[in-house]
Amino acid sequence: MKNFIPLVLAVLLGLAAVLAVGRLLHARRQATEKTTTVVAVARDVNAGEVLTSDAVMEKKVPVSARPAQAIFWTRAEMVVGQKALRAIAQGDYVLLSDVGLSRSMADIVGEGEWAVSLTVPAGGIARIVQPGDEVAVIGTFKVKSQVKTADLSAAPEEIAREATLVLFPRVRVLDVGTLSTGGEASAGELILALPPQQAQVLIAAQGKSRLTLALRRPGDDAAINRIDTGMVNEETFDKLMQGLNTFEMPPVPGVITAPVPAKAAGQN
């Protein structure tokens, strides 16, 4: 019996230590995990009810726990004035699927802007973009240039090279949809807001280039000058390789081989 009591005490102390360590780790995870704020309802909302500004509230949640269709609080204005498609209990998230876009698209377009559609591949950034997001539109073009030939009397030879550059550093997304083929999403269709002249450029660029989206952080004012971002072409990659030695791929994966020294000029 005397030997049994110390054993019980040891077990209890061990359990207490495990619980203490667990609580400490949980507290540390909560302290270090990043959070974000989303739109929730401040009171019970009935199906078909129009959401007013006092019916929604800001709710802080861990980034890892945010539902995919939850609406960031910075875009709460897109919810106000919309009809709830289902009953939402107080404190619950307002999801994109919970509201019907009853307002005309024309009401969302800003003054001096046009709404223009952009078709992009149905994956990647286009899959996660939401109305109200800001994106950069990047284009890859075939740029034609004339190169003189060895025969000076002949006309210069025309060569097409690829170049990638930022067309629009910051564009507001008005709406997001999908285009389907055979029941499967084949492309994403975004409605973007642009000034008239830039809208024309986007329309023309869709027929002359491959367009890619880059998702921007909300309210980020950095890199909004198109010229500052520069251009990427063959010369860019040529410069990347300057000063680098080549290496031979090993016959056995995982085996590291030394780089092959560059041959000196004039050596065979």
N, C-alpha and C positions, 0 to 999 in steps of 0.2 A: 504493500500500500504506500509505504514511504517513497519507493522508487517511482510509483505511478504519478504522484503529485508533481514532481519536477518535470516529468514528461508532458503532462497536461499544460503546465506553465510554459514550457518551451514551444508547444504547438500554438498556444494563444499568442505568445510574443511574436512568433513567426507570422501568424495571420495578421497581426497588427502592423508588422513591418511591411508586409505585402500591400495592405490597404493604404498605408501611408505613402509608399512609393508610387502606387497607382494614382492616388489623388494628386501627388506632386507632378507626375508626368502629365496627367490630364490638365492640370492648371497651366503647365508650361505650354502644352499644345494650344490651349485656348488663348494664351497670351501672345504666342508667336504666329498663329494662323491669321492670314489676311482676311479682312471682312469687306463686304460691299453693302450698298443700300439699294433696296428694291421697293416697288410699289405694293402696298397691301391695303386692305379696306379697314377703315376706322370703326365701322359698325356693320351689322348684318345688311347685306344688299340682296334684294330680290331679283329674280330673273326678269329681264326686260326693263329694269330700272336704269335711268340715266345716271351715270356717275358724275357727281359734283366734286368741287375742290375739297369740300369738308368731308366727303365720303372716303377719301383716300389718305393714306399716311405713309410716312417713311419707315421702313423696317430694315434693321441691320441683320445680316446673315453672314456666316462664313462663306468664302468664295467656293469652297468645295461642296457646300450644301445648296447653292443657288440652283433652282430648277432651270432647265435650258430655255424655257419660254417666259421666265420671269422678266419683268420690265424694270430696267434701271430707274432709280428715283430721278436721275437727271433728265429723264424723258417722260416724267409724270404728266406733262401737259398733253401728250398724245392720248391719254386715257380719259381726261376730263371731257364730258360731253358725249361719251360713247355709251351705248347700251350694253348692260351685262347680259351675256348669253346664258348664264346659269346663276343660281343662287350662290353667293359667296359669304361664308361666315366671317365674323369679325376677326381680324388678325391674319386671315389667309392672304396668300399672294394673289395678285391680279396677273394672270397669264395672258399672253397674246391671243390665245384661243378663247379667252373669256369675254372679249369685247368685240363688238361689231363696228366696223369702220363706217358709221352712218354719215360722217361728213363727206362732202364731195372732195375729190382730190384737188380740185381747184382752190378749195379753202385752205389747203395746206401749203400750196406754192407761195413763196414769199414774193414781196413786191419787187419787180424787175427781174424775176426768174421765170424760166420755162421748165416744165416737167418733160424729161426725155428718157426713153427706155434704153437700157443697155442689156444685151444678152451675153451671159458668161457661162462657162462650163458649170454643170450642176454639182459641184463639190467644193472643197477648199473653203475659202473665205465666204463665197456666196452662200454656203450652207448655214453659216452662223450669223450673217448680217441681219440686223433688225431695222425696222423703220426708225428714223431718228439718229442712226449711226452716221459717222463721218468716215469716208473712205478716200484713198488716193487712187487715181486711175493711171496705170502705167502701160505704155504702148511699146511694142516691138515692131519696128518698121524695116522695110527694104529700102535702103538709101542708095540711090544711083549716083555714081561718080564716073568721071572720064579720066582715063589713064593713057598717057602717050605711049605709042608702040615704038618698036625699034626702027620701023620705017617712018621717018619723019614726014614723008610726003603723004602717008596714009592718015585717015581720020582717027582721032583718039578712040580707044576701045572703051565701051561702056560696061562698067562692072557694078553689080548690085551687092551691097554689104548690109548686114543687119545692124541695127542700132536700137538700144532700149533707153527710153527716157520717160520722165514723169510728164504726163499731159495735164492733169489737174491734181494739185497737191491736196486739196481738201474739198470734198463734195458731200452734200447732205443727201442721205437716202430717204426718199419719201415713202416708198412701198417696196415690198419684196414678194415675188411669186415664182412659180416654176412652170416650165414647159415640159410636157410629157410626150413620150413616144412609146406606143405599145404598153401603156400603163405604168411605165417607169419614167422618173424624172430624168430628162436628157439635158436640160439647161436651166439656169436660173435667170429670171428677168427682174432687173432692178429698175425702179423709177427714180431718177436723180434730178436734183434741182440745180440748174445752171443759168447764168446770164445768156441772153439770146445768141451772142457771137460764139461763146464757148459751146453752147448747145449744138450749133452747126458743126463745129469742129468734131465733137463727139460722134455725131451722126456720120460724118465723112470717114472718121478714123475706124469705125467698125467695119468698113469695107476695104480698108487699106492696111490693117495691122492686126496683130494679136493683142488683145487688151486683157490686163490682169488687175485685180483689185488688191489693195493693201488696207487693212482695217486700222483706223487711227484711234488713239485714246480720246475720250470725250473731253472737249475743252482744251486740247493741246494746241498751242499757238506756234509750236516749233515747225520748221521746215514747211512753210506755206508759200515760199517763193520758188517757183518752178526752176529758175535758173540755178539756184543754190544746189540743187540735187544733181546737176551735171548729167552726163550721158555715158552709157556703157556700150562699147563696140569692140571690134577685134583688137584695136590698139590697146584697149584696157587690159585684155588678157595677155597680149604680148608683153606689156610692162610687168604684169604679175609674174611672168616666168623669167624675167631678167635676173641674173645672178644665182639662179637655182641650178643645182646639178640634177641630172636624171638618175633614176635608180631602176634596177631590174627587179621584176616581180619574182619572188621566190617560188620554186616548184611546190614547196610545202607551205600551206597557209599558216600564218603565225610566226614564221621564221623571219627575223629581221636581217636584212642585208645592208651593207654599207653603200652609200651613194657612189655612183660611178663618176670619177673626176672628169671634169670637162677637158677635152683635148685642147692642147695649145694650138695656136694658129700655125698652119703649115705642116702639122703632124698628120700622118695617115692613120 
